[in-house]
Amino acid sequence: AMSGGVDSAVAATLVHRAAGDNLTCVFVDHGLLRKYEADEVMSVFKDGLGMNLIKADASEAFLSKLKGVTEPEKKRKIIGEEFIRTFEKISKQIGAVDFLVQGTIYPDVIESGKGKSAVIKSHHNVGGLPSVVDFKEIVEPLRDLFKDEVRKVGLELGLPRKIVMRQPFPGPGLAIRIMGEVTPEKLETLRDSDYILRDEIAKAGLDEQIWQYFTVVTNSPTVGVMGDFRTYENVIAVRAITSVDAMTADWARIPYDVLEKISTRIVNEVKHANRVVYDITSKPPATIEWE
């Protein structure tokens, strides 16, 4: 199961070393990816690393299942089940597939309430999985590792630094960065605002200093003014944090001039956005993702 993130890339590389050509990587485009991300994943992992990678476009199936759903935990459960069902369909097309490899890491297990901890949020690859799956076993070689340890393993395996240092991106994708119902309009707003944020952070040379950064489309429109006209559009929240293992995190002290550029570009270039706020909450009490 390849998402294009650090965890699945390292897991796939580990298993490829052991299983060789017996490993087939499946990249599911669930319609909830960042701008240009699907093309980047195929370019890096299939063309760049030579992995046997199949792309499955399941965006219509995922988005139809999410229609009308507003509760965060329900979103995660729906996406977790749809992922598994998609992999099951593809495995039947490939032939006999006994094992599903996932890039689950320790914080996923903790937050999903496995062991003695309480459920904070179900990760699509742990608590979000359906109770019955059509595989003999789910293989999770990174299950006991934290993110910083996964990065070290990736570098030891010889993966390119640009892959190992990629931004953490949740399996449910942009669905949990949209408050309320996921719609095509909100997805467009989120993709465009997130692209601007990443662009400005990179231009400022902060992309490896800040552990994770993204935008959120809130479910709270506010009154604004554009020219001589009143607007009533979305508030875009910017979330940027510093961390080592994702178990705790602090909000990143982005320079004011960089924040100003981010805000100005978002309200001027992104449809259906008229206000930008910056989340200055640490973890705990807040989680990194808003949903």
N, C-alpha and C positions, 0 to 999 in steps of 0.2 A: 504494500500500500504506500504509494509515493505521493507526497503532498508538495514536494519541492522545498520543504523546510529543512532545517539542520537535522532534526531528530530522524526523520524518515530517510534522509540521505545517508547518514551514518549507519543506521540499521541496515539499509539496503547494501551498503558497501561491505559491512561485516559479513552478512549472509552470502553475498556474491563471492567473497574470498573462500567461504566454506563450501558453497553449493555450485559455484560456477554458472554454467549455462542452464542449470536447472531452475534458476531464479528468473521469474518474469515480473518486472515492475509494472504496476498499474497506476496511472495518474488519472484521478477522477476530477474532471472539471464540473463542479457542482453549481456553477453560476454565481459563486460567492467569493470569487478571487479578486485580488487587487488589479488595478489597471496594468495591462500587458503581461500579467503574471503567467498565464497559461503558455504563452509563446516563450517566455523566459525559461520556464521549467523544461520544456521540450528541448530548447537550445542547449541548456547547460548539461542536462543529464543524459539525453539521447545522443546529441551531436558532440558535446564536449567530452563526456565521460564514457561514451560508447555502451551505455546500459541498454538492455533489452526492455524498452519502455513502450507500453501501450497507453494511448490516451482514450479515455471514455468520456464523451460529452453527455452528461446526465443533468444538465442545468434545468431543463424543463421539468423533469421528474422531481427534483429537489424543490424548485420554486413553487410548483403546484401543491406539494405537501405542506409547504410553509404558509400558504395563502390563508389569511385570517388569523394566524397564530401570533399572539403577542407575549406570552409568558416565556421568559428566558429558558427555564429548565425544560419546558416542552419543546422549544426550538432545538435544544441540544439533543434530546432523546430522538426526535424525528430525524435529525441529520445523522446521528449515530446509526440508527437502524437502516436508513437509506444507503449509507456507505456500505454496510455489510451486504445488503441485498444486491447492490451494484457489483460488488466483488464476486458474489456468488454467481451472478449471471455471466460475468466475464470468465470466471474459472471454468464454467461449463463449455464455453467457446474454445478455451485454450486446450482443454483435455482434463486428465486426472490431476486435480490439485488437492493436496492433503493439508497444506499448511499456509496460514496467512501471517505474514510478517508485518508488525506494526512498530512505529517509533515511539511507543509509550515510554515516558520518563517518570521518575519518582514523584515530582510535584503533581502530575496528572492523577496518580494513584491516591495521593493524600487528599487532594481536593474533591475527589469523587467518593470519598468516605469509605474506602477499602481499609481493612484493618480496624484499628480502634478509633479512628478519627471520624468526626461528623461530616456529613455531606455539605460541602460549600457550594460546589457546582459540578454537575456531571460532565466529565470530558467525553467527547464523542467516541474515544477509543477505549474508555474504561466503563464508567457508569452509564454512558449513553448507548452501550451495546445491547442488542436484543438478547433475551435469555437463551434462545436457540439459534445456533449458527451452523451453516452447512460446511464446516471444516473439521478435520480431526483435531487440530490444535491451532491456537493462536500463539505465535512466537514473538516474544518481546525482549530482545537482547539488551535493551537499555533501561529496563523497568526499574532498576535499583540505582540509577545514576541521576545526578542533577545536571542542569543545562551546562554549567561550566565544565563538568566532567565529560559530557558528550562532545563539547567542542574540542577538548584535549584529545579524545579518542579520534575524532575526525582528522585533526592535524597529524596524529601519529600514523593514521592510515594513508596519509598523503593527499587528502582532499584539498582542493584549492581554497585559499584563505577566504575568497569572496563567497564561497559556499558555506564554510564553517561559521563565518561571522554574519550570516544572513539574519535579518530581523526575525524574532520568534513570531509565528503566525498561527492562530488557533485553527484546529481542524474545522470547526463550524464556520470559519471564515468571517465574512462581513455580516453574516446574519446576527452575530452577537455584538456588532458595533452599530446596529440600527435599533433604536428603542422602538418598541411596538412592532407593528406588522412590517415584514420585508416586502417592499414593492420595487419594481424596475426604476421608478423615479428616485426613490431614496438610494438605491444602489448606485445610480449614476452620480448623485450628489456626493455620496461617500467616496466613491472611487476618485473623483476629481479632486476633492479636498485632501484626501490621503496622499495623492500623487504630488500635490503642491507642498504638503508638509515634508514628505521625503526628499523632494527636490531641494527645498530651502535648507534642510538639516545637512544634506550632503554638501551644498555650496558653502555652508559655514564651517565645514570640516568637523562636524560633530557626530557623524554617522557611526563611528566606532566608540565614541565616548558615552553615548546614550544607549542604554541596553535595549530599550524598546520604545517606539513612538508611533502613534496612529491617531486618526480622527474618529469621532463618534457623531452620528446623526441623532440628535436628541428628539424626543417626542414632545417638545415644548416650543412651538413657534412663537416669535416675538414681533412686535411692531418695529418697523424701521422706515427709513426714508431713502429713496434713490432718486436723485434729481428733485423734481417737484412732486413726486408721487409717494404715497404711503405703501409700504410693503408689509406683509405678514408671512414670514418665512421661517425656516429652520434655524435653530441654534446649533452651531458646530462646536463640539468640544475637542480640544487637543489634549492628548494624554501622552506624556513622555516620562519615563522612569529610569532610574539607575538601580542595578541589582547584580547579584552574582549567581544566585540559584533559583530565583523566582519565588522563593518561599517568603521572603521579605523584600520590600522595595521602597525607594524614596523618590519623590518627584524631582525631575531634572531641573536644574537652574539654568534654563536657556536664556541667553542674553536678550535684553529688551528689544534691541534693534532687529534681532532675528525673529522674535515673536511678532513684531510690528509688520515685517515683510510677509510672514505667514498669514496673518490676519487680513492685511490689505489685499493680498492676492486671492484669498478664499472668497471674500465678500464681493470682489470685482469680477472674478473669473468663474465662479461656481454658481450654477443655477439653483434656485430655491434655498439660498443661504444668505442671511443678512446680519449675522452676529457670530463672533467667535469668543469662546471662553477657554481658560486654561485650568486644567484640573491639578490642584496642588495638594492632593491627598496621598499619604503614604500607605503602604500595605504592611501590616494591618493599620487601620481598620478596613480600608477599602481593598478590594481585589484589583489586580492589574487591569483586566478587562472589565467593562461596565456591566456586562451580563454574563 
